[in-house]
Amino acid sequence: MTQITWLGHATFEFRFDSGDVLVMDPWIEGNPKYPKDHKIERVDAIAVSHAHFDHINDVIPLSKKFKPKVVGIFETMAWLEKKGVKNTIGMNKGGTVDLGFVKLTMTHALHSSSIKDGDELLYGGEAAGFVLTCRDGRAAYFAGDTMLFSDMVLIRELYNPELAFLPIGDHFTMDPHQACHAARFIKPKRVIPMHYGTFPALTGRPEELARRLSDDEIEVWTLQPGKTVEW
């Protein structure tokens, strides 16, 4: 059984049956949806979908505190190394990193990726998603920030994820209409909406996604920030 805690926006904490903890796209400081009473007490690995501040902001402080492995696209990992982050694992789309307690396979995403470094805006490599494959063989798809794309069908065919984390906020990513079609391409048992409600521009809501999927055998699993669920 894997424990999942949504920490607001696109930040998630996964605790696997081994006790190991993976944090996806850490944004704590300045995240208005981060649960203020939640304390991260262990991090064995961090996975970064892309380099925008709302997905990478707390990689450096968490890395200094916990010394985890940090996985992401090659260019972003190279920048983090220059900032003193240890144990980076640069990879690219199609590749898989086996962390022992979970395998991370990097998938395509359609989105930009840049690093805000002082007054400079640097190239951060391409945006990506991940398929998480647990030791018991179950798989989950973490889409990262993306629009709808038809190759999501291949993610279903290759990995058959039973859980999908999909952005629904609109403006910077898919809206519920596009996310509905993404869910139909992927055909998971459950969809966890993310990347919505953080800013006024992110207007998409889980209820709209659930309405659009009401005739499909796909559950919209709306999480509450800071409340841990079991998968």
Residue pairs with C-beta under 8 A, 6 or more apart in sequence:
1 17
1 230
1 231
2 14
2 15
2 16
2 17
2 134
2 230
2 231
3 14
3 15
3 228
3 229
3 230
3 231
4 12
4 13
4 14
4 192
4 223
4 228
4 229
4 230
4 231
5 12
5 13
5 15
5 38
5 226
5 227
5 228
5 229
6 12
6 192
6 194
6 223
6 224
6 225
6 226
6 227
7 13
7 26
7 28
7 31
7 33
7 34
7 35
7 38
7 225
7 226
8 27
8 31
8 32
8 33
8 34
8 35
8 198
8 225
9 25
9 27
9 31
9 33
9 34
9 54
9 194
9 195
9 198
10 24
10 25
10 27
10 49
10 54
10 55
10 144
10 145
10 167
10 194
10 195
11 23
11 24
11 25
11 26
11 27
11 28
11 31
11 34
11 55
12 23
12 24
12 25
12 142
12 165
12 194
13 21
13 22
13 23
13 24
13 40
14 21
14 22
14 23
14 24
14 102
14 132
15 21
15 228
16 22
16 101
16 102
16 134
16 135
17 135
18 100
18 101
18 135
19 42
20 44
20 45
20 99
20 100
20 101
20 102
21 40
21 42
21 43
21 44
21 45
22 43
22 44
22 45
22 46
22 47
22 99
22 101
22 102
22 132
23 40
23 43
23 45
23 46
23 47
23 62
23 68
24 46
24 47
24 49
24 130
24 142
25 47
25 48
25 49
25 54
25 55
25 56
25 144
26 46
26 55
26 56
26 57
26 58
26 59
26 62
27 34
27 53
27 54
27 55
27 56
27 57
27 58
28 34
28 40
28 57
28 58
28 61
29 57
29 58
29 61
30 57
31 54
31 57
31 198
32 198
33 197
33 198
33 225
34 225
35 225
35 226
37 226
38 225
38 226
40 62
42 66
43 62
43 65
43 66
43 68
44 66
44 68
44 69
44 99
44 101
45 68
45 69
45 70
45 71
45 99
45 102
46 59
46 62
46 63
46 68
46 69
46 70
46 71
47 70
47 71
47 72
47 104
47 130
47 142
48 55
48 56
48 59
48 70
48 71
48 72
48 73
48 76
49 55
49 72
49 109
49 127
49 128
49 129
49 130
49 142
49 144
49 145
50 56
50 73
50 76
50 109
50 111
50 112
50 113
50 124
50 125
50 126
50 127
50 128
50 144
50 145
51 73
51 75
51 76
51 79
51 113
51 114
51 115
51 124
51 125
52 112
52 113
52 114
52 124
52 145
53 116
54 198
55 144
55 145
56 76
56 115
59 70
59 80
59 85
60 80
60 83
60 84
60 85
62 68
63 70
63 80
63 85
63 86
63 87
64 84
67 86
67 87
68 87
69 87
69 88
69 89
69 99
70 77
70 80
70 85
70 87
70 88
70 89
71 77
71 88
71 89
71 91
71 97
71 99
71 104
72 80
72 88
72 89
72 90
72 91
72 125
72 128
73 90
73 91
73 92
73 106
73 113
73 124
73 125
73 126
73 127
73 128
74 90
74 91
74 92
74 125
75 90
75 123
75 124
75 125
76 90
76 113
76 115
76 124
76 125
77 88
77 89
77 90
78 88
78 90
79 115
79 117
79 122
79 124
80 88
81 88
89 97
91 97
91 106
92 106
93 106
93 107
93 108
93 126
93 128
94 105
94 106
95 105
95 106
96 103
96 104
96 105
96 106
97 103
97 104
101 135
102 132
102 133
102 134
102 135
103 132
103 133
104 130
104 131
104 132
105 130
105 131
105 133
105 159
106 128
106 129
106 130
107 128
107 129
107 130
107 131
107 141
107 155
108 128
108 129
108 149
108 151
109 126
109 127
109 128
109 129
109 143
109 144
109 145
109 146
110 127
110 146
110 147
110 149
111 127
111 144
111 145
111 146
111 147
111 172
111 173
112 127
113 123
113 124
113 125
113 126
113 127
114 121
114 122
114 123
114 124
115 121
115 122
115 123
115 124
116 122
127 144
127 145
127 146
128 144
129 141
129 142
129 143
129 144
129 146
130 141
130 142
130 144
131 139
131 140
131 141
131 142
131 155
131 159
131 161
132 139
132 140
132 141
132 142
133 139
133 159
134 140
138 162
138 163
139 159
139 160
139 161
139 162
139 163
140 161
140 162
140 163
140 164
140 165
140 231
141 155
141 159
141 161
141 163
141 164
141 165
141 186
141 188
142 165
143 164
143 165
143 166
143 167
143 182
144 167
145 167
145 172
145 173
145 195
146 167
146 173
146 174
147 173
147 174
147 178
148 174
148 178
148 179
148 181
148 182
148 185
150 185
152 182
152 185
152 186
153 185
153 186
155 161
155 185
155 186
156 185
156 186
156 187
161 186
161 188
162 188
162 189
162 190
163 188
163 189
163 190
163 191
163 192
163 221
163 231
164 182
164 183
164 186
164 188
164 190
164 191
164 192
165 191
165 192
165 194
166 174
166 179
166 182
166 183
166 191
166 192
166 193
166 194
167 173
167 174
167 179
167 193
167 194
167 195
167 196
168 174
168 175
168 176
168 179
168 193
168 194
168 195
168 196
168 204
168 205
168 206
168 208
168 209
169 175
169 195
169 196
169 197
169 198
169 201
169 202
169 203
169 204
170 176
170 196
170 201
170 202
170 203
170 204
171 201
171 202
171 203
172 195
172 201
172 202
173 195
174 182
174 204
175 203
175 204
176 204
176 205
176 206
176 208
176 209
176 212
177 212
179 191
179 193
179 204
179 209
180 209
180 212
180 213
183 191
183 209
183 213
183 216
183 218
184 216
184 218
187 218
188 218
189 217
189 218
189 219
190 218
190 219
190 220
190 221
191 209
191 213
191 218
191 219
191 220
191 221
192 221
192 222
192 223
193 204
193 206
193 209
193 220
193 222
195 202
196 202
196 203
196 204
196 205
196 206
197 205
206 220
206 222
209 220
210 220
210 222
213 220
221 229
223 229
